[in-house]
């Protein structure tokens, strides 16, 4: 593939030019480096008199540049040094410079004659024969070009190819380092944004039932958004940001208010969508709510502490995750809500601590205890939450809300 990047920006051209000059001194051959269009990017090394005079003419230079472009591309296609005869009949070798799959240019050396007869010209031109007929000195220059054994040409191009590949590897490593540095800079910026949000969220986090979305959950969600933003420019990122914004807006807009069961369930769906994005297929859910109970008013965020506990303490510890099932029905002048999961369950001691307020302040268990207290405060002791759990089987949480 032909790249549109500048070869000078990818390869250490000064180092390559220095190597080019040393090789020219050691081998006595001509060297030059061209871009993918066949145009030289630095000065020639050790050019023979014949080629120098030919390139002094406008037509001769154009033919040489076109030949280099064609030969370089042929070497890139083969991904190996390409030995050919130029239109004047001299032997040249093109060593392709390929960085990260992009053909950027080539190193050429040669301008010699050799003992291998089966090298066909890369292209034909009568221009050189006409020049030699009209210029005996030029013909003499051609006859004085070096004649070397083909095996020596093979040895030289093997060495040059190794040198070019080493420089390419160095360039690719530098490119990887630059990309890592760029990504690290992006990560640092994302962390700074999260830190700013963290400071703001510290003022928003409340330990009461009215704001049971945990500070940890908010930060984990922001981290997930940050990760998605780094690896893709895709709808998932937009969807998660939208869901989180929607959740925050609902949370803080409804502090101290009563909301309908329908709105509460919509908020739970938003929360579950966020967690599904965060944990992937490990978190699944199903919701069935009877329309007859959708209008019933309840304290805001009353169900969320149980959902959060179910995911983080019930389903996440399982390698395969699990499913949350939420069902709402109309029953004997009450609305009944079931939150069921097939997680690892809750031990008797843990359940006792949760229902009796023995959990650490700010913990998921404390959120359940607060929710249960609010239910009793609003509706009476007969409406306290009913939790049944079996280890390695799952947990059922039953609510009863008066009409």
Secondary structure, DSSP 4 states (H G I P E B T S, - for coil): -B--S-HHHHS-HHHHHHHHHHHHHHH--EEEEEETTS-BSS--BS--HHHHHHHTSHHHHHHHHHHHHHHHHHHHHHTS-EEEE-TTS-EEEEEEEEETTEEEEEEEEEEEB-S-----BSS--SHHHHHHHH-HHHHHHHHTS-B--HHHHHHHHHHHHHHHHHHHHHHHHHHHHHHHHHHHHHHHHHHHHHHHHHHHHHHH--SSGGG-S-HHHHHHHHHHHHHHHHH--SHHHHHHHHHHHHHHHHHHHTTT-EEEHHHHHHHHHHHHHHHHHHHGGGEEEEEEE-GGGTT-EEETTTTHHHHHHIIIIIITTSTT-EEEEEEEEEETTEEEEEEEE-SS---HHHHHHHHTT-SPTTSHHHHHHHHHHHHHHHH-GGG--EEEEETTTEEEEEEEEE-
